[in-house]
Amino acid sequence: MKSASVLAFLALLAIAVPNARASETTLAQALASNPDLSTLNSAIEAAGLGDALAGASALTVLAPTNEAFAALPAGTLDGLLAPERKADLVKLLQGHVLGVAYTADSLKTRRSVATLAGTEIKPGLVRGKLRINEDARVAGKAIKVANGYVLLIDKVLVP
């Protein structure tokens, strides 16, 4: 009996420890560790926003994938990454950050949500799938991190 209790405790510990580590990950670390978000990470670095995402609390990042950035018109991303366009890049990236920690399910119930750029996004369901502004698809469930959530999207939200 005692050994069964010890084994049960060890099994519970094995499950709980990885989850505890995952919840200690910050938004900045979660974004940086995802190879599908390398373009977004380059933009965050160019804009100087990495520390803000590491230290902030209760945010949601709508994270465009590399494919989303690749779908922008030719030259758009290179133009935004130019040092003289840093203010435009910051505004674009802030348009992908919500000042509240939302899961995909909690976003489904909202008609509109303000971004840190001061713009509004409109979450909604299209054929049962969550979309942002009707055309950016949310891929999967929100990724929970210590200071918020990350939702992968397939389109860059251009103001």
C-alpha positions as CSV (number, residue, x, y, z in Angstrom):
1,M,0.0,0.0,0.0
2,K,2.7,2.4,1.0
3,S,4.7,1.8,-2.3
4,A,1.5,2.5,-4.3
5,S,1.1,5.8,-2.5
6,V,4.7,6.7,-3.2
7,L,4.3,5.8,-6.9
8,A,1.1,7.8,-7.1
9,F,2.9,10.8,-5.6
10,L,5.8,10.5,-7.9
11,A,3.5,10.2,-10.9
12,L,1.6,13.3,-9.8
13,L,4.9,15.2,-9.3
14,A,6.1,14.2,-12.8
15,I,3.0,15.7,-14.2
16,A,3.0,18.8,-12.1
17,V,6.7,19.8,-12.5
18,P,6.6,20.3,-16.3
19,N,3.4,22.3,-15.9
20,A,5.0,24.5,-13.3
21,R,8.0,25.2,-15.6
22,A,5.7,26.0,-18.5
23,S,3.8,28.5,-16.4
24,E,7.1,30.2,-15.4
25,T,7.8,31.0,-19.1
26,T,7.2,34.6,-20.0
27,L,5.6,35.9,-23.2
28,A,9.0,36.9,-24.5
29,Q,10.5,33.5,-23.9
30,A,7.5,31.7,-25.4
31,L,7.7,33.8,-28.5
32,A,11.5,33.4,-28.8
33,S,11.3,29.6,-28.4
34,N,8.8,29.0,-31.2
35,P,10.6,28.6,-34.6
36,D,7.3,29.5,-36.4
37,L,7.6,33.0,-34.9
38,S,11.2,33.9,-35.8
39,T,10.0,36.8,-38.0
40,L,7.9,38.2,-35.2
41,N,10.8,37.9,-32.9
42,S,13.1,39.8,-35.3
43,A,10.5,42.5,-35.4
44,I,10.1,42.6,-31.6
45,E,13.9,42.9,-31.3
46,A,14.1,45.7,-34.0
47,A,11.3,47.5,-32.1
48,G,13.1,47.1,-28.7
49,L,10.0,45.5,-27.2
50,G,11.5,42.3,-25.8
51,D,11.9,43.6,-22.3
52,A,8.4,44.9,-22.2
53,L,7.0,41.5,-23.1
54,A,9.2,39.8,-20.5
55,G,8.2,42.0,-17.6
56,A,4.6,42.8,-18.4
57,S,1.7,41.0,-16.8
58,A,-1.7,39.9,-18.0
59,L,-1.3,40.4,-21.8
60,T,-2.4,38.5,-24.8
61,V,-0.2,38.4,-27.9
62,L,-1.8,37.7,-31.2
63,A,1.3,36.3,-32.8
64,P,1.5,36.3,-36.6
65,T,3.5,33.3,-37.9
66,N,6.4,33.5,-40.3
67,E,3.9,32.6,-43.1
68,A,1.7,35.5,-42.1
69,F,4.7,37.9,-42.5
70,A,5.7,36.3,-45.8
71,A,2.2,37.0,-47.1
72,L,2.6,40.8,-46.7
73,P,3.2,42.7,-49.9
74,A,6.8,42.7,-51.1
75,G,9.0,45.1,-49.3
76,T,6.5,45.8,-46.5
77,L,8.4,44.0,-43.8
78,D,11.8,45.2,-44.9
79,G,10.4,48.8,-44.8
80,L,9.1,48.3,-41.3
81,L,12.4,46.9,-40.0
82,A,14.3,50.0,-41.3
83,P,15.5,52.1,-38.3
84,E,13.7,55.2,-39.5
85,R,10.4,53.4,-39.4
86,K,10.7,52.1,-35.8
87,A,7.7,54.1,-34.6
88,D,5.5,52.4,-37.3
89,L,6.9,49.0,-36.4
90,V,6.1,49.6,-32.7
91,K,2.6,50.6,-33.5
92,L,2.1,47.6,-35.7
93,L,3.4,45.2,-33.0
94,Q,1.3,46.9,-30.3
95,G,-1.7,46.3,-32.5
96,H,-1.1,42.6,-31.9
97,V,-1.1,42.9,-28.1
98,L,-4.2,43.0,-25.8
99,G,-3.9,44.5,-22.3
100,V,-5.8,41.7,-20.8
101,A,-5.0,38.0,-20.7
102,Y,-7.5,36.2,-22.9
103,T,-7.9,32.6,-23.8
104,A,-9.3,31.8,-27.3
105,D,-12.6,30.8,-25.6
106,S,-12.8,34.1,-23.7
107,L,-12.1,36.1,-26.9
108,K,-15.0,34.3,-28.6
109,T,-17.4,36.2,-26.3
110,R,-16.1,39.7,-27.1
111,R,-17.4,41.9,-29.8
112,S,-14.3,44.1,-29.8
113,V,-11.1,44.4,-27.8
114,A,-8.7,47.3,-27.6
115,T,-5.0,46.7,-28.5
116,L,-2.1,48.5,-26.9
117,A,-1.9,50.6,-30.1
118,G,-5.3,52.0,-29.4
119,T,-6.9,50.1,-32.3
120,E,-9.8,47.7,-32.0
121,I,-9.8,44.1,-33.0
122,K,-13.1,42.2,-33.6
123,P,-13.0,38.6,-32.5
124,G,-15.7,36.3,-34.0
125,L,-16.5,32.8,-35.1
126,V,-16.5,31.9,-38.8
127,R,-17.6,28.3,-39.4
128,G,-17.0,27.6,-35.7
129,K,-13.4,28.8,-35.8
130,L,-12.1,31.9,-34.0
131,R,-11.0,34.7,-36.3
132,I,-9.7,38.2,-35.7
133,N,-11.2,40.9,-37.9
134,E,-13.0,38.1,-39.9
135,D,-9.9,37.1,-41.8
136,A,-7.0,36.3,-39.4
137,R,-7.5,32.7,-38.2
138,V,-6.4,31.7,-34.7
139,A,-4.5,28.5,-34.8
140,G,-5.3,26.2,-31.9
141,K,-5.7,27.1,-28.3
142,A,-4.0,29.9,-26.4
143,I,-0.6,29.1,-25.0
144,K,-0.6,29.9,-21.3
145,V,2.5,31.6,-20.0
146,A,3.4,33.3,-16.7
147,N,2.3,36.7,-17.8
148,G,-0.5,36.0,-20.2
149,Y,-1.4,34.1,-23.4
150,V,-0.1,33.7,-26.9
151,L,-2.5,33.0,-29.8
152,L,-0.9,32.1,-33.1
153,I,-2.6,33.9,-36.1
154,D,-2.2,33.4,-39.8
155,K,-2.3,37.1,-40.8
156,V,-0.5,40.3,-39.8
157,L,-3.0,42.8,-38.5
158,V,-2.2,45.9,-40.5
159,P,-4.0,49.0,-39.2
